[in-house]
Amino acid sequence: MKPMKRVLSIFLVLITTVLAHAQPQEIEMADGMRAEGKIYVVVAILVVILLGLVGYLVILDRKTSRLEEKYKENHQSRP
Amino acid sequence: MLNLKSIWWKSLCALLLIYSVVGGFLMRVPRLSIVNETIRALYYHVPMWFGMVFMFLVSTWYAVKYLRNHRMDDDIISVEFANTGLVFGLLGIVTGMIWANYTWGTPWHGDPKQNGAAIALLVYFAYFVLRGSLSNDEQRARLGAVYNIFAFFAMIPLIFIIPRMTSSMHPGSGGNPGFNMYDLDNNMRKVFYPAVIGWILMGCWIASLRIRLRRIEERILDEAYEKSA
């Protein structure tokens, strides 16, 4: 019975090491940042920058429209 | 073509871009080794290239139109879309370098995809050099249009075909089977495609402003010329 026990224990050790290696490695992600809610700071900053850029484009767009109208008026008033 | 002055597509552009930032940072992404969290850069780096190709496509379309009917307005549209496309390309290459520094270890790896993109941008730089070197309006428009068509068809193999024929580390090239590892991820698609449309619309918006300003400029110059004649 004794050799049987030894073989079994060796087999057990072997299978546990193999299983330990087969376990998928944890891939590092920014989980901490998400858990702490700091990701919202990043999102808020980027949304503000984006809104600022879009707002600036809107202003440029209106300015261009005004220039177009001005040009048209000048053109019509002339003989 | 989109109406340059209507507001609906400009609001759509703003909404899609804001969604791409909020969704791009907060929605789930697959956990992949090497890229880790930087997989999210895909939402912002790749739309730059989609935007560039779209702008250059419109530019070429109007170059062909110019050659067919010689309307100066088509030349203006063609130039301004090429201009905007170049900005997108530069942003794409710089963001790519930042990402490459993290995943490949160096900003300029000499990867076929990087080299091809750089050469494609140089081909388009030459377009503006060619235009700048000609003083006759009609000659500039005609040669520019012909070269524009050449530049577009030089860009396609440089960016899409050659990197696939050689070994490249860039996803979607060489031995790499492409975006399939995250392209198949439906969660990422939900942010990626809206981001692409949003950035294309923003490119159209910027180009439309440049076109409108150029049209006024052109008319003022014409009047000044008529007065002096």
Interface residues (C-beta under 8 A of the other chain):
Chain A: Q25 I27 E28 M29 A30 I39 V42 V43 L46 V47 L50 L51 V54 L57 V58 L60 D61 T64 S65 L67 E68 Y71
Chain B: K5 K10 C13 A14 L17 I18 V21 V22 F25 L26 R31 L32 S33 N36 E37 M202 W205 I206 L209 R212 L213 I216 R219 I220
